[in-house]
């Protein structure tokens, strides 16, 4: 670990207990993009946010009947499944995420990490505080497994539509899917700014086609709409208790992507996302699902069994199936792009919050801060996706692996929601408990049903999530232990400033020593005076704090303490969605005795080499893992955007 000035500070966010809304930030910031055309933002959200849930009709309805636990293709089961899909979409997406969790914004940002950051300032000192943080980290870890499965199952299911057009094309499905997926990851380095403009029009056309195909079959059999009555779902369970429970593992595929609504709230705002969901996405999806059910019910037994192998593409007349395959492939390509971009964004948040070591990050747009590219994450995801496609071979097999990560994250979000309602929003218990119990039952049932998929492939996202969780928690704990060890031997800076002033020669210029803590003297400063026996005219000990809010107000960016004899202690504060560009921040600061001129400023970094020891703290294997992560982390110079020709790095050894 480098003693480079990056740390995480817990800053409570003010919540109005009466409404559960965050108090307006200083400077008039209002979450949700209050300025701007809400309709334009809503249409943009259709192209970016809803790709995952929007492509679920390609496989969700089918998998309940031809998946690992097939159902009889009859009226009872068809109406029961489509009723379950309707009520799942209503309860999980519309009520839990859109209705409740989207009100829990951390200065406009959403997602598991943002939710943990929101509530940790209130409960972190309680005995449940660490558990809440771990739950949020585990939800984030599961997302990486989901980020691998979503592109694989979506693109494969779309390309498999070729077999509906012409069965002899079956051998080409796998090669075409692999080419498309590899191309998807290769283009990431150029960014989504240019192709992003095409996302919304394509997805709007796609959702319109979903609705048109569904309406075509609904007109022929409108009686299928009786499944809006939840009694048909109940009757399904009463008739087939075990199969009804197992069917939940496939039904939940219809709501995969619900978490994206919450995670992407910061990009589009609460209002536009709600408008997109209720005005476009949800109606089109439900019409298509009911249309698939109507089509199957209108066929005889043998034709229904054949159509159920791929009901989505069988909705279209034979002459239009190839254009539908092309459109669906474009939609899955966009859905996969959104998931990959989400992985970049979550990784960036985790880096800023101290759960992931510094990784090389490139910005792909001069105008949009959130458009980033992280090479390591990109190629790791691509490797995982290729392995998945080669091992599982088709979308039905992949669907068996799909769902466990999504439902696990949903169940964790429900746990965090319980803390949110009771501790932060302080709902009355008579109101909060029924809401919490309802969603624990719903999300718990989905998770339990998907747990039965573990032997059939569900182990993969759990394995990826477990590896990610181990890495994230090891890095976070290792950083904390190193800060504690360094603080134990730290010399107070004010004492050092007085003693060093008369014992070393002063040379012109400014020296900035990066420090991970506001306590003590950074080791680079001690080594510099020990070996070089000089001090610059101006010495600044700089700490960068990443706080538990997405953005820091300009007036709160800096704090400076003058220690005399040309010594200053400065703190720069950033939100977890901001870039830690130290030179840019210093260019706007004159708080340390005058402006900073980069050609007269030197940056000194401390690099600690970890020496594993038997000291209490972490197991030896975790210490070795932490040391490996330190060695492979991106340089502090790149992370803080320091000028390459103005950096001096000094090393030392440390035991934890």
Secondary structure, DSSP 8 states (H G I E B T S, - for coil): -EE-SEEEE-----B-TTT--B---TTS--TTT-SS-HHHHHHHHHHHTSHHHHTGGGTHHHHHHHSTT----SHHHHHHHHHHHHHHIIIIIIIIIIIIGGG--BTTB-SHHHHHHHHHHHHTTSTTHHHHHHHHHHHHHHHHHHHHHHHHHHHHHHHTTHHHH-GGGTTHHHHHHHHHHHHHHHGGGG-SHHHHHHHHHHHHHHHHHHHHHHHHHHHH-GGGGGGGSTHHHHHHHHH-HHHHHHHHHHHGGGGTTHHHHHHTHHHH-HHHHHHHIIIIIHHHHHHHHHHHHHHHHTS-HHHHHHHGGGHHHHTS-GGGHHHHHHHHHHHHHHHHHHHHHHHHHHHHHHHHTTSS-----EE--SS-TT-EE-HHHHHHHHHHHHHHHHHH-SHHHHHHHSSHHHHHHHHHHHHHHHHIIIIIS---HHHHHHHHHHHHHHHHHHHHHHHTTGGGTTHHHHHHHHHHHHHHHHHHHHHHHHHHHHHHT---HHHHHHHHHTTSEEEEEEEEEE-SSSSS--HHHHHHHHHT-EEEEEEEEEEEEEESSS---GGGSEEEEEEETTEEEEEEEEETTS---HHHHHHT---SSS---GGGEEEEEEEEEEE--SSSSS-HHHHHHHHHHHHHS--HHHHTT--GGGEEEEEEEEE-
